[in-house]
Amino acid sequence: MNYYANKIPYPEKESHDYARTWAERREQFGKIKKEAEHLQRIIRDEKEEAERKEGMEGAAMDGEDVSTRGQMSTVGTPGPEPDGTTPMQTQGETHLRT
């Protein structure tokens, strides 16, 4: 009986050591997983930013004014003449359609 009493503490200590080791490994794995997810977000954000810039550069090369996207076009709309009148109006005269 004394023989077995001397052998029991060793497996108990070993079991405790393994439990501590696995707890540390789980903690390390959690940190690695969290860091990997963070890196994925950074990579995704950088990729989206690069695609956005590429799209803007492509539009600029096509002759589009990227800063006015989404605004109404004024192509073909007469602007004021140098004297402040519109092309349909001369000074002192108005053309109203009835």
C-alpha positions in Angstrom: 0.0 0.0 0.0 2.8 2.3 0.8 4.1 1.7 -2.8 1.0 3.1 -4.3 0.8 6.1 -1.9 4.2 7.2 -3.1 3.2 6.9 -6.8 -0.1 8.9 -6.6 1.4 12.4 -6.1 3.3 12.2 -9.4 0.3 11.7 -11.7 -1.6 14.4 -9.8 1.2 16.8 -10.3 1.5 15.8 -13.9 -2.2 16.3 -14.4 -2.0 19.7 -12.9 1.0 20.7 -15.1 -0.9 19.5 -18.2 -4.0 21.5 -17.3 -1.8 24.6 -16.8 0.0 24.0 -20.1 -3.3 23.6 -22.0 -4.7 26.8 -20.4 -1.7 28.7 -21.5 -1.9 27.3 -25.0 -5.6 28.2 -25.2 -4.8 31.7 -24.1 -2.0 32.0 -26.7 -4.3 30.6 -29.4 -6.9 33.2 -28.5 -4.3 36.0 -28.8 -3.1 34.7 -32.2 -6.7 34.4 -33.5 -7.5 37.9 -32.3 -4.4 39.3 -34.0 -5.1 37.4 -37.2 -8.6 38.8 -37.3 -7.1 42.3 -36.8 -4.7 41.8 -39.6 -7.5 40.6 -41.9 -9.4 43.8 -41.2 -6.3 45.9 -42.0 -5.7 44.1 -45.2 -9.3 44.3 -46.3 -9.4 48.1 -45.5 -6.2 48.7 -47.4 -7.5 46.6 -50.4 -10.7 48.6 -50.5 -8.8 51.9 -50.3 -6.5 50.8 -53.1 -9.5 49.8 -55.2 -11.2 53.2 -54.5 -8.1 55.1 -55.5 -7.7 52.9 -58.6 -11.3 53.7 -59.6 -10.7 57.4 -59.1 -7.5 57.3 -61.2 -9.3 55.3 -63.9 -12.1 57.9 -64.0 -9.6 60.7 -64.2 -7.8 59.0 -67.1 -11.1 58.6 -68.9 -11.6 62.4 -68.7 -14.2 62.4 -66.0 -14.1 64.9 -63.3 -14.1 62.7 -60.2 -14.8 65.6 -57.8 -18.2 66.3 -59.5 -19.5 62.7 -59.6 -23.1 62.5 -58.6 -23.8 66.2 -59.4 -26.1 67.3 -62.3 -24.4 67.9 -65.6 -24.2 71.4 -66.9 -23.1 70.4 -70.3 -25.1 72.4 -72.9 -26.4 74.8 -70.3 -25.7 78.4 -71.4 -23.8 80.4 -68.9 -23.7 84.2 -68.4 -22.1 86.4 -71.0 -19.2 88.6 -70.0 -21.5 91.5 -69.6 -23.7 89.5 -67.2 -26.6 88.7 -69.6 -27.7 85.3 -70.8 -27.5 84.4 -74.5 -31.3 84.9 -74.9 -31.2 88.3 -73.3 -29.5 91.4 -74.5 -29.1 94.5 -72.4 -32.4 96.3 -71.7 -34.4 93.7 -73.5 -36.1 90.6 -72.1 -37.6 87.7 -74.1 -40.4 86.2 -72.2 -42.3 83.4 -73.8 -46.1 83.6 -73.6 
